[in-house]
Amino acid sequence: MSASEAPSILILMGVSGVGKSTTGTLLSQRLGWPFRDADSFHPPANIEKMSRGVPLDDEDRWPWLAAIAAWIDERLRGGEVGIVSCSALKRAYRDVLLGGREGVQLVFLEGQKPLLAARTAARRDHFMPPELLESQFATLEEPSPDERPLVVPVAQTPHDVVEFILSRLGLRRVEG
């Protein structure tokens, strides 16, 4: 993907509480693109494990990442657009998702620990307990320049986060 080409797939990444689901939903509404939350790709065993406050290990994550990558490939093969959220905390995880795919843009939603701790503590009916935020920060390998991330500060409103992404990537709803 050249710098002048708009992406067809957005991967929203970051630790718990940065607003991946909220941002994905709002972008989907604004662009008319389908959105899949990475949580929907988790097998039941992973959800059960996280619900008990146990962080996932790499063995748990590889099939989950492969399922997300397959969804991305399906969209790309069909010439379709899409948005997917995924914590993608390690470079190795992002390599599975980006994998040299043309038209895929990494969007790193970046926030400070106190803000995100408050957000996760305020959540209701979410399987990821706030206590796991610390382990996510410990695991996080921020994207490097060669991954071409769009870094988006999330201390602003969700609307402002979406506007930032749309303007930086030159995206708008295509009527048709």
N, C-alpha and C positions, 0 to 999 in steps of 0.2 A: 504494500500500500504506500503510495507516494504521499508526501505531505499535503498535496493538493486534493487528494481523493478522500471523500468522506467514507468512514467505515460503514460496514453493513452489519457487523456484530460488535456489541459493547459488552465487555466483561467488567462488572462493578466489583471491586475487591476492597478488602480492609477487615479490620478486627470487628468483633461483635459491637454493635451499638453505633457504628458510623452512619447507618441509614441506608444500607444496601437495598433492603426490600422497599423502603419508602421511596428512595430515589428511582429504583427500577420501575415501580408502579407509576410514579409521576412521569417518568420519561416515556413509558409505554402509552400513557394517556396523551401526552403532547405529540409524540411522533406517530402513533398508530401502529407501533411495532409490538410483537408479542414479547412478553416478559416471563422468564422462568426463574424462580428463586432456587438457588442451589440446594436449599434444604429439601426440596421436592425430589431430588435425586438420591438422597440418603436412603440406604436400606434400613429397615426397622431396627436392626441391632445397633446401628450407629446412634439413632435417636434415643434408644433406650439407654445406651451408655452415657451419652451427654446429659440426659435427664437425671442420671444419678450423680452428675458432677464430675464424671471421669472424662478427661480429655481424650480425643481420638489420637491414635498413633498412625504412622504411615501405612501400616497394613490395612487399617480401616479406611484410609483415604483413597488408595489407588483405584479401587473399583468405582468409587464415587466420582473421582476426577475423570475416569475413563467414560463414564456415562454422560458427564457434562460435555466432554470433548466430542462424543458421538453426536450429541444434540447440535453442537456448533457445526460439525461437519455436514450433518443433514441439512441445516439451513444454508450453508455455503454451496453445497451441491445443487440445491434447488434454486439458487439465486435469490434467496430470501433474507430478510433482515431479522434481527433479534437482539434481545438484551438478556443477559444472564448474570445473576449475582453469585459470587463465590468468594469466600474468605481469601483463598489463594495466598496464604501467608508466607510460603516458602518459594524460592526461585524454582525449585524442582517441580512444584505443583503448577506454577504458571507456565513452565516449559511444556507440560502436558496440554494445557489449554491453548496457549498461543502457538506452539509448535511450528513456527514459520508460516502459519496460515495468513494469507493475504486478506485484507479487509477486516481484520479483527483488532479492536482497540482496547487496551487495558486502561481502566479508569480507577485510579487509586484514591479512595475516599479516606482522607487523613484527618484524624482527630486526636486531641490530647486526652490522656487517661482520666483526669477528673470529670470532664464533660461526659465521656463515654460510660464511666462508672455510674454517673447519675442517670443516664439514659437507660442503661441495662437494669438498674435497680427499680426503675419506674415501670418496666415492662410487666404485662400480665399475659398469662397463657402462652409463654414462650418456653420451649424445652431447654434452652441454654441458660443455665443459672449465671448470675452476675459474677460469681466466684471464678468462673473460667476466663474472665477478661484478662487477668494477670498472666495466665498461661499463654493467651493469644499474643499479648505484647512480647512475652519472652520468645515466642516462636517467630514473630514477624521479621521477615527479611524484606526491607523496603525495596521496591522495584528500582532497578538500575537504568541508566539512560538508554542502554541498548534494547530495553523492553519497550521503549517509547511510551511510558505511562503519561496519562494526563493526571496530574496531581491536583486534587480538589479538596480545599479545606472545608470541613463540615461544621464549623462553629457558626455558620450562617444558617438561615432558614432553609428548609427543604426546597422551597420555590427558588431561592437564590442559588442553591447547589445545582438544580436542574438548568437554570438559565446560564450558569457558568459553563456547564458541560455543552449545552446546545451551541452557545456562541463560540467556544473554543474549537469545537469540532465542525462547525459550519453545518449543523444538522437542523432540518425543519421537516414538518409533516409534508409528505408528498400526497397531494390529492389525486385521486384517479379513480 
